[in-house]
């Protein structure tokens, strides 16, 4: 729950008087400095009533106006394991569904995982917990917060059969693809162009044997390059089928073939070299953006795209990531894309260690002097958001400078990194204190 500005102001005054600072009332009535970023940010900040779904969303209405007529909103996270980041995504998605007509929740999971979740939220068989365990248990998204989101999406669809919500996985098929994409493509070719079936099967045969990402990555580089060429050749054959003969489903089958090709392509990079790492990371962010853009144009849906702050933003904090998904989405949608980033002052989150792969809570204290979060936390609201584009000049000037900022991936320790918040995101959500996400027992 956010505290109001007068509460913190009164605490400051009491402390000052208690220390014998008799001039505090005069100082309190003085005009704020024109270059004071805290006052400038506070004047544009909107306090949050809550960080989880349920209850009134009146406090989110200004954020809805900041989103405006965007077709895609990238919603980040400063860690991959913070309860409040995930519940705030749930809360904001529900608000955007009801008030702004959003229809798709996209996540940086594989295309196949997205298909399986999409089937579930649209009424498919299966238990959501078992589905989440099977699809997510090796990564950061295996938590109660996402199970709750999937459950709500399914319940919403049961109440609104004519306005179904969808789930999109916009990432590579890693670590496991399965064989269903190959089956979808070959079944489609069998029905509509049977004379191509033998060729498609021959191209896919070696790829079907390495649907596990680790096994694929373990092949010699030359073999991975050959598999990538075969996946592309199969894609080109499928792309050559005439849509008027194959029906509306052809676009989705072509995307299945494209997803197979994308996965094979990224494994063909030589990640033993710095150039190969940069090339692979550039390719990954590009295809996440391309898959999201394809989906938005195919469905016409407004999309909330969830990923790390680093992926949904415009500027890269790491030379190994030459251009981010957010920058590619801005190229695709221009002002119809919005980037929202999270910051936090202190608290806990789930992460692995740099050597130990066990997910467990990690804790950081208050941000140190000189960090972006240190200044953001001086605003008198505990939890708030601010439009970085339209904030007062002093705030924009402060946000435009790179400072150490928490940007934590799956493993900790990680960072902080020099980040220009105002150049990286359109909107910032700052939380005073966070807790670790809840991994299912």
N, C-alpha and C positions, 0 to 999 in steps of 0.2 A: 504494500500500500504506500502510495506516495505521500510524503508530508508536505504541507503547504508552506509557501515561502515565509509567512509570518512566524511559524514555529521555529524554524532555524534562526531567523533574525532575532527572535526574543532570546534564544539560548546564547547567541553571541553577545547580546547586550548584557545579560545577567553575568556572563563570565567577565566581561570588561569591567562592570561596576564592582563585582566582587574583588577584582584585582586593584581597585582604587582608581580606575580610569575615569575620572570625573568629566572628562571632555567627550565621552562616548556619545551623549545626546547631540552635541554639535556636529560630531563626525557623521552621525547617522543622518543628519539633515543635509549634509553636503551633497552637491551634485556629483554623480558618478563620473569618473574619468572617461573621456570620449574613446580612449583606446583600451578600456577594461573589457577583456573578452568574456569574463564571467557574467558581468552585468548584461553585456550584449546578447550572449547566448540565452540568459535567463529571460530577457525581454521577449524572445521569440519562442521559448520552450513551452511545450504542452505537457502537463503532468499526466501520468498514467494512473488510472484507478486500480488496475490489477494487471498482472502479467499472465494470467491464465483465463481460459474460456469460462463463460457463465456470467450472468448478470448484465447490467447495462453496458452498452458500448458507446455511450454518448461521448466519452473521452477520446474515442477514435475518429470522430467525425472530421476534425481538422486534418488528420492523417489521410482520410479518404479524399479530402480536397487536394492534398499534396500529390496523391496518386493520380488524380485527374482522370484523363481519358486514356491512360496507359493500357496497352494490350498485354504487356508482360511486366511483372514486378519481380526483381531479384531480391530475395530476402536472405541476408547473410547470417553468420554466427561467428563470434570471436573464438569459440572453441567448438569441438565436435561432441561435447558431452555435458552441456549445461541445461539443467531442467528448465529454467526460465526462458532460455532462447527457444526451446522446442515448444513450450506451452504458449509463448507469445506468438509463435508462428501459427499454432492452432487457432488462437484467439483472433489474430488478424485475418487469417484465411476465412474463418466463419463470417467475420464482418464484411470482407470483400465479396463473399458469395451473396450475402443478403442485401448489401447496400450498393455494390458496384457491378454485380452481374458476373463475377469470376466463376469459372466452371472447372478449372483443372489445377491440381496440385502437382508440381513437378519436383523431382528430387534427383540428386546426383547418384542414382543407382542404375543398374543396367536396364537396357530396353526390355529384356525378358522378365526381370523382377517387376518392372513397371507393368507389363502385361498381366502378370499374375495378381498383383495388387489391384489393378484396374478391374479384372474379372471379379475379384472379391467384393469391392465396394459397389459393384453393379449387380450384386445378388448371387454371385457364384458360390458353389459349395466349398466347404472347408472351414476350419477353425482359425480365427485370426492369429491366435497365439502360436499355433503350430506353423502357420504360414510365415509369420515374422521370424520365428526361430530358424526355419529352413532357409529363408532368403537373406537374413540380416545378421545372424549370430556372430559372424566373423568381423563385423565392422561396427562403426559408431552408432548406427541408426537402430540397433537392437535395444529398444528401451520401451518402457510403459507409455511414454509420451506419444510415440508414433503409433503404438497399438490403440491408444485412445483416439487419435486422429482418424485412423482407418475405420474404427468402429463408428465414429460420428458420421463419416462420409457415407458409410453403408446405410445408417439409419436415416440420413437426409434423403438418400436416393429412394428408400422405401416410402418416404412421405411425399416425394416429388418425382414420380416415375416419368413425367414429361420434361424434367429438367435435371438430367443426371449429371452428377459430378464425376470427373474422370481423374485417374492417376497416371502420371507419365514418369517413366524412368528415362532420363535423357543422356545417360552415360554409356560407356563401353560395356560390353558383356564380360565382366571380370568380377570375381575370380572364376565363375562358372557360367557357361552359356547354356548347357543342355542341348538337346537335339531338336527341340520343337520348332526353332526358326528354320532349320534345314527342311523339316517335314512340311512346314507351311509353304515353303517355296516349291518344293518338288511336287506336292499335291496340286498346287495351283498350275504348275507347268503341265502336269499330267492331264488336267481337265481342259486346258486351253491351247496347249501347243505340244502334244505328246511326242512329236518328232524331235523336240529338244531335250526330252527327259533324260536320255542316255548321257548326253553331253553334260547336263547339269549335275547328274549324279556322280559322274567321273570327276568333275571339278571339285565337288564337295567331299568326296570320299576321304581324302587325307585330313580334311578339316574336321570332319565328324569325330575323328579319333583323338583330337586334342581340344575338346571343349572346356577342359580345365585350364585356367589361365597359367598356373605354374608350369604345367606340362608343356604348354605352347611356348612359354618364355624359355624353357629349358632346351629347346631345339637349337641346332646350329643356326647362325644368322642367315646363311644362304638358304636353308630350308624354310625359315620364316618368311624370307622375301619371296620364295616360290609360292608359298601358301597365300600370301597377300595378292600375288598376281592372279592366282586361280580364283580367289574370292571376288576380285574385281571383274574377271572375265564372266563369272556367273552373274554378277550384278548387271553387267552390260547386256547379257542375253535376256534377263528378266525385264530390263528397262525397254528392250525392243518390242515387247508384246504390246499390241494395240489395246488401249484402254476400252475402246468401244466394244471390243470382243470379250474382254475379261471382266467387265463390271467395276463397280465402285470399290470392291475389295482389293483391286489391283494396287492401289496406292499404298495400302498397308502391307501387302506382300512385298512390294518393292522396298518399303522401309525395312522389312525383315532382312531382305537381301543386302540392303545398305548397311544394316547393323552388323551383319556377319563380316562384310568388307571392312568396316571401320575397325572392328576388333582385330582382324588380321593385319590391317595396315599399321596399327600402333605397335604390334609385336614385331614388326619388321624394322623398327628403329633400333640402332645399335646403342643401347643405353649404358654400354661400358665406356662411352665417350661423352664428354661434356656437350658436344654438338648434338649427339643422339638424344640425350636427356632433354635438352631444350626443344629439339624438334618434336619429341613425343609429347611434351607438356603443352606446346603450342597447338599441336594437332588435337589433343584431348579437349582443351577449352574451346577450340573452334567447332568441333563436332557436337559438344554439348549445346552450344548456341544454335548450331544448324538444326539439330534435332528438335529443340524447343521451337524454333521459328517454323520448321516444317509442320509440327503439330498444331501450332496456333493458326497457321494458314489453312491446314487441312480441316480442322474442327470449327474454326471461327471463335474458339473460346478465348477469354481472357485467362492468363496463366500466372499463378504465383510460383516462381522458380526458387526452390530452396537449395542453398549450398553454403559453403564457407564464405565469410566476408571476402576473402581473397579472390574467389571465383566470380562473385556477382558484381564486384567493383570494376572500376575503369582503369586504375593504375596498378601495376604489379609491384609487389614488395620484394621480389626474388628474381634475380637474373635468369634462373632456370625456367621461369614462366614469362616468356617474352610478351604475351598479350593474353588478357583474361576473358573469360566468357562474357562478363559484363560489357567489355569493350566491343566484342563481336556482336552482342545483342543491340548495343547502341548503333552500330553500323547498320544492322538489319532493320531496326524500328525507329531510329532517331529519337525524337521526344516522346514517342509512345513506349519507351522503356524507362523504368525507374529503378535505381539501385538504393536499397535500404541496408545499412550496416548496423551492427551491434557493438557497443563497448560496455565494459563493466569495471568497477573499481576494485572489488575484492570478492573472494568466495571460492567455491569448490566446483569441480567439473570431473567428468570421467575421462580418462586417457590411459593409454599404455605407457610403458617406459621406453626409453630409447633402445634398451636391450631386452627388457622383460615385456612380453606381448600380452600380459594380463591386464584387462580393463579394470581399473579401480579408481576411487576418488583421489584427486590431487587438489591441493589448496594453495592459493596465493593470497598474500596480504594486500593491504591498500597500495594503490599505485604510487610510485615514488615521484618526488618532485622532478619536473621536466618531462614527465610522460603525458600524453594527451589525456588519459583518464584522470590524472590528478586534477587537472583544471576542470574537466567536465563534471567531476564529482563535487566541485565547489558550488555549483548551481543548487539552489535551496530545495529542489525537488529530489526525492530519492530516485524515482524512475520517471523518465520523460523522453520526449522525442522533439526533434527540431529539424526544420527544413534548411539544410545547409546552403541551398541556392539563394534563398530569400532572406537570410538572417541579416542583421545590421552589419555595416561595413567592418566594424571592429571584430565581429565574430567571423566574418568571411576571411578577413586578413589573418586571423589566428588559425583558422581551419586550413588555410592554404600552405602552412609551413609543416614540413616533415618533422615528426618527433617520435621517440620510442612509443610503440603501441602494442598491446597484446594481440597476437594473431597466432593461435595455438592450433595445430593440426591434431592428428590422431595420437602422436607421441609427445610426452613432456619430459624434460624441459624443451621449450621451443620459444624462440624470440626473447624479448620484444624486437620489433622491426620498425625502422623509420617509415612512417606512413603519413601522407597528406590526406587527412580525412575528408576535407571539402572537395578535393579533386578526385577522390575515390568513390564517394557515395553522394547521392542526392539528398538523402534523409538519414539521420542518425537516431538510434534508440539507445539511450544510456541507462544502465541499471546500476544501482548503488551496491547491492550485494546479491550474489548468486549461490545456488546449491547444485550439487551433482545430479545428473539425470539418473533415472532408476532403471537399471538393467533387470529384466525378469529373473526370478529365482530359478 
